[in-house]
Amino acid sequence: MPLVRPPAPKSGVGLVFAIAAYGLWGFLPLYFLLLAPAGALEIVAWRIVLSLVFCAFLLTATRSWKVFLTLARDRRAVVTLGIASSFILVNWIVYVIATLSGHVVEAALGYFINPIFTVLLGVFVLRERLRPLQWVAVAISAAAVIVLAVNYGALPWIALVLAASFGLYGFIKKSVGGTVDAVSGLTMETVLLAPFALSLLIVLAANGRLVTGTAGLGQVLAISVAGVVTAVPLLLFAAGARRIPLTHLGLTQYFAPVLQFLIGVFVLREDMPFARWIGFALVWGALVVLTIDMIRAPGRLRRASLELG
């Protein structure tokens, strides 16, 4: 009996899915600006609550409630996702604050730095040894942070917090990534964050500080799709991740910060003095070195951020 070969992975379609996911994440600053005058905490609270509603719809449409309930009985997975959700909460809040306060470029810097941070996680948490090119990338990145700190007059805290929180989020989620599907995992994270989000909305409403519903129909409509805006890129990413090699997936992650950087500089006209260009150029140089190392070491552990808030 002749052997039947499994169908070849649809890498072309997977690449489209991955690029679409990171592309949508790249345009998030423009979306968050549509939600003004709502503040960062209110936006994040609505994002959590409406993501939960959308996830419940997806579980119903795909008849996946049984899978989710099985996950809910796995104490280790729930605790792990709870820890991960705390980091993504910090990431979301800081990112929205950065957008609303005119620091989109610095937020983009955080996601450019993120691959370097994940390499350092491997060193300090997993006790891995850096390869020569990785040492070069880390050294260049450190120089970039110093240049940018001198330019800002302080450490670029927004960028560093975004890189650290998202890096830790992805790092923790990888421990359950092979057993938890994207929809169930996102649903559990939003379930765990929902009490915080609902409490925050109630407090804001009780103090007369809830903006949604008082700023016009356009703002209400923009808020109403927050769940879709949050979940769709994650689902596209999950579909792409199953179809393309990790190397290709790691390269596509740069689409998001590139778009964020372009929006910050050319659409929102954020200030970019010469010293800041030098700092970004150093970061980009470090990423080129890291990418070359990733391509040259196909059989070794590669670090790439696998999900964006």
C-alpha positions in Angstrom: 0.0 0.0 0.0 1.6 3.3 -1.0 2.3 5.9 1.6 0.1 8.9 1.6 2.0 12.1 2.3 0.4 14.7 4.4 -0.5 17.9 2.6 2.2 20.6 2.6 1.7 23.4 5.1 0.0 26.4 3.6 2.9 28.7 4.4 1.8 31.4 2.0 -1.6 31.7 3.6 0.1 31.5 7.0 2.4 34.4 6.2 -0.6 36.4 5.1 -2.3 35.7 8.4 0.8 36.6 10.5 1.4 39.9 8.6 -2.3 40.8 8.9 -2.2 40.2 12.7 0.9 42.4 13.2 -0.4 44.9 10.7 -3.6 45.3 12.8 -1.6 45.6 15.9 0.5 48.3 14.2 -2.5 50.5 13.6 -3.8 50.3 17.2 -2.6 53.8 18.1 -5.0 55.3 15.6 -7.8 53.2 17.0 -7.1 54.2 20.6 -7.1 57.9 19.6 -10.7 57.4 18.3 -11.7 56.5 21.9 -10.8 59.8 23.4 -11.7 61.6 25.6 -11.9 58.3 27.5 -8.8 57.7 29.7 -6.5 54.8 29.5 -8.0 52.8 32.4 -11.5 53.2 31.0 -10.4 52.0 27.5 -8.6 49.0 28.9 -11.6 48.1 31.1 -13.9 48.2 28.1 -11.3 46.2 26.1 -11.3 43.4 28.7 -15.1 43.3 29.1 -15.9 43.4 25.4 -13.2 40.9 24.6 -14.9 38.5 27.0 -18.2 39.0 25.3 -16.6 38.4 21.9 -14.8 35.3 23.2 -18.0 33.9 24.6 -19.6 34.4 21.1 -16.6 32.6 19.5 -16.8 29.7 21.9 -20.5 29.4 21.2 -20.1 29.7 17.4 -17.3 27.1 17.3 -18.9 24.8 20.0 -15.8 25.0 22.1 -17.3 25.5 25.5 -16.3 21.9 26.5 -12.7 22.7 25.6 -12.8 25.9 27.7 -14.4 24.1 30.7 -11.7 21.5 30.5 -9.1 24.3 30.7 -10.9 25.9 33.6 -10.5 22.6 35.6 -6.7 22.7 35.0 -5.5 24.6 38.1 -1.9 24.9 36.9 -3.0 26.3 33.5 -5.4 28.7 35.1 -2.8 30.0 37.6 -0.3 30.4 34.7 -2.7 32.3 32.6 -3.6 34.4 35.6 0.0 35.4 36.0 0.3 36.1 32.3 -2.8 38.2 32.3 -1.4 40.4 35.0 1.5 41.3 32.7 -0.6 41.9 29.6 -2.8 44.1 31.8 0.2 46.3 32.6 1.2 46.2 29.0 -2.2 47.4 27.8 -2.5 50.2 30.3 1.0 51.6 29.6 0.5 51.3 25.9 -2.8 53.2 25.9 -1.3 55.8 28.2 1.6 56.2 25.8 -0.7 56.6 22.8 -3.0 59.2 24.5 -0.1 61.2 25.9 1.8 61.5 22.6 4.4 58.8 23.1 3.6 56.4 20.3 7.3 56.5 19.1 8.5 55.5 22.5 5.9 52.7 22.6 7.2 51.5 19.2 10.7 51.4 20.7 9.4 49.1 23.4 8.3 46.5 20.8 11.6 46.9 18.9 13.4 46.2 22.2 11.2 43.2 23.0 13.2 40.6 21.1 16.4 41.7 23.0 14.5 41.4 26.2 13.4 37.8 25.5 17.0 36.9 24.8 17.9 38.3 28.2 15.1 36.3 29.8 16.7 33.2 28.4 20.0 34.1 30.1 18.7 35.1 33.5 15.8 32.8 33.9 16.7 29.7 31.9 20.4 30.1 32.4 21.1 29.9 28.7 24.4 31.1 27.2 24.5 33.8 24.7 26.0 33.2 21.3 28.5 35.7 20.0 26.0 37.6 17.8 23.5 37.7 20.6 26.1 39.4 22.8 26.7 41.9 20.0 22.9 42.6 19.7 22.6 43.0 23.5 25.6 45.4 23.6 24.2 47.5 20.8 20.8 47.7 22.5 22.4 48.8 25.8 24.2 51.6 23.9 20.8 52.6 22.3 19.1 52.8 25.7 21.9 55.0 27.0 21.7 57.3 23.9 17.9 57.5 24.3 18.1 58.1 28.0 20.5 61.0 27.5 18.1 62.4 24.8 15.0 62.0 27.0 16.7 63.2 30.1 15.6 60.0 31.8 15.3 56.3 31.1 12.7 55.6 28.4 10.4 54.0 30.9 7.5 53.5 28.6 9.5 51.5 26.2 11.2 49.5 28.9 8.0 48.6 30.7 6.3 47.6 27.4 9.2 45.4 26.5 9.4 43.8 29.9 5.7 43.2 30.4 5.1 41.8 26.9 8.2 39.7 27.1 7.2 38.2 30.4 3.7 37.7 29.1 4.9 35.7 26.1 7.5 33.8 28.2 4.9 32.7 30.7 2.3 31.8 28.1 4.8 29.5 26.3 4.7 27.1 29.3 1.0 26.3 28.4 1.1 27.2 24.7 1.1 23.7 23.5 -2.0 22.7 25.5 -4.1 25.8 25.4 -5.7 27.0 22.1 -5.9 30.7 21.3 -9.6 31.2 21.9 -9.8 29.3 25.2 -6.6 30.9 26.5 -7.8 34.5 25.6 -11.2 33.7 27.2 -9.6 32.5 30.4 -7.4 35.6 30.6 -10.3 37.9 30.1 -12.4 36.0 32.7 -9.6 36.5 35.2 -9.3 40.2 34.4 -13.0 40.8 34.2 -13.6 41.5 37.9 -11.0 44.2 37.8 -12.4 45.7 34.6 -16.0 45.7 35.8 -15.1 47.1 39.2 -13.2 49.9 37.5 -16.1 50.8 35.2 -18.5 50.8 38.2 -16.2 53.1 40.2 -15.8 55.5 37.3 -19.5 55.6 36.7 -20.2 56.1 40.4 -17.8 59.1 40.5 -19.2 60.6 37.3 -16.0 60.0 35.4 -17.2 57.4 32.9 -16.8 59.1 29.5 -18.3 56.5 27.2 -21.9 57.4 26.3 -21.2 61.2 26.8 -18.8 61.8 24.0 -21.0 61.2 20.9 -22.1 58.3 18.9 -18.9 57.9 17.1 -16.9 57.3 20.3 -19.5 54.8 21.5 -19.4 52.8 18.2 -15.5 52.8 18.4 -15.6 51.5 22.0 -18.2 48.8 21.0 -15.8 47.0 18.7 -12.9 46.9 21.3 -13.5 43.2 21.8 -13.2 42.5 18.1 -10.2 44.7 17.7 -8.5 42.8 20.6 -9.4 39.2 19.6 -9.2 39.2 15.8 -5.4 39.9 15.5 -4.8 37.1 18.1 -6.8 34.7 16.1 -5.1 35.6 12.9 -1.7 35.2 14.6 -2.7 31.8 15.9 -3.7 30.7 12.4 -0.4 32.0 11.0 1.7 30.5 13.7 0.4 27.0 12.8 1.4 27.3 9.2 4.8 29.0 9.0 8.2 28.3 10.5 9.2 30.1 13.7 11.9 32.0 11.8 9.4 33.6 9.5 7.0 34.3 12.3 9.8 36.0 14.3 10.6 38.2 11.3 6.9 39.3 10.8 6.8 40.7 14.4 8.6 43.8 13.2 5.6 44.9 11.2 3.8 46.2 14.3 6.5 48.5 15.7 7.5 49.7 12.2 3.9 50.8 11.6 3.7 52.4 15.1 6.9 54.3 14.5 5.7 55.6 11.1 2.4 56.6 12.6 4.1 58.4 15.5 6.5 60.3 13.3 4.6 61.0 10.1 0.9 61.0 11.2 1.0 62.3 14.7 4.2 64.4 14.1 5.9 63.4 17.4 9.3 65.1 18.0 12.3 63.1 16.6 15.5 65.0 17.3 18.8 63.8 15.8 19.9 61.9 19.0 16.7 59.9 19.0 17.2 58.9 15.4 20.7 57.6 16.5 19.1 55.6 19.3 16.6 54.0 17.0 19.2 53.3 14.4 21.2 51.4 17.1 18.1 49.4 18.0 17.5 48.5 14.4 21.1 47.5 14.0 20.8 45.2 17.0 17.7 43.6 15.5 19.5 43.0 12.2 22.3 41.2 14.1 19.7 39.2 16.1 17.9 38.3 13.0 21.1 37.1 11.3 21.8 35.0 14.4 18.3 33.5 14.3 18.6 32.6 10.7 22.1 31.1 11.1 21.0 28.9 14.1 17.9 27.1 12.8 18.3 24.1 15.1 18.8 26.1 18.3 16.3 27.8 20.6 15.0 31.0 19.0 13.3 33.7 20.9 10.5 35.7 19.3 7.5 37.4 20.8 4.6 35.3 19.8 1.5 37.6 20.8 0.7 41.5 21.0 -1.8 43.2 23.0 
